[in-house]
Amino acid sequence: MSPVDLRNITHALGWTLIHSVWQITLLGILVILLRKITRTRNPVLRYRITLLFMLSAVAISAITFAEVLKATALPEHARLLGLALPVSSFSYQNPVRHTSRLIRMIVLLDSYSVRIIYFWILGIAVFGLNNIFGLWRIHRIRKHATKADTQWLIRLYKLTRMIGIGRKITLLIHPATRIPFVSGVFKPVIIVPLSLFTGYSTDQIELILLHELEHIRRLDFLAKQVTLWVRTVYFFHPVIWWMDRLLEHDRELCCDRV
């Protein structure tokens, strides 16, 4: 890769991050409006709307990056806001006032693009390591957990068939966990605390297991991992964190409907 290519990629990436600030903010406004319109509907619809718009941020950034990279190959190193605004071609002799301010702002932001990328890479490293550590902890818990009694495995099997899950689901017990949770996509397991079988009635335990089985049926573990990495990429944007909290809340409401 030549230095010119690297410089163009750096420029395109920096401006993609800058543009993502207003783009994601706009997506957040649309989510607010659509969630208000659908507030009387079931939470599944609100969940799908929020998830769609959160994933749309990645698609929009990919398109923006491609367009900006294309613009950098134009004569005079065409700049953004229209993706073909050649900064160096503007004459500063008697410029229109608002245009002059716009150009100064573009030049200023462009001068910080490399620093923005360094900050972005550092943030991804920090939050990415945290994500990996979380997956490692889940793996450790899963590895040291023990299988539930046969009677509860039989009950779980009946519950899986009742809600239409054809795969084998394993019920594991780990004393260090405080709340039940689901782990895995291809070989999912439900991990519950030991206290679950001493503090609740049989009917209550079955309701809790049904809730976790619905997470498995909806592939929520996979969706959560995807949105977690989207949040990592856009760690700097509060709207993405807000969307992630909405999704977490909606997931629980969707599973409670079981």
PyMOL commands that set and color helices and strands:
alter all, ss='L'
color gray80, all
select helices_A, chain A and resi 3-37+43-72+87-89+97-111+113-144+150-162+196-199+202-217+220-233+238-256
alter helices_A, ss='H'
color red, helices_A
select strands_A, chain A and resi 146-147+170-173+181-183+189-192
alter strands_A, ss='S'
color yellow, strands_A
deselect
rebuild
show_as cartoon
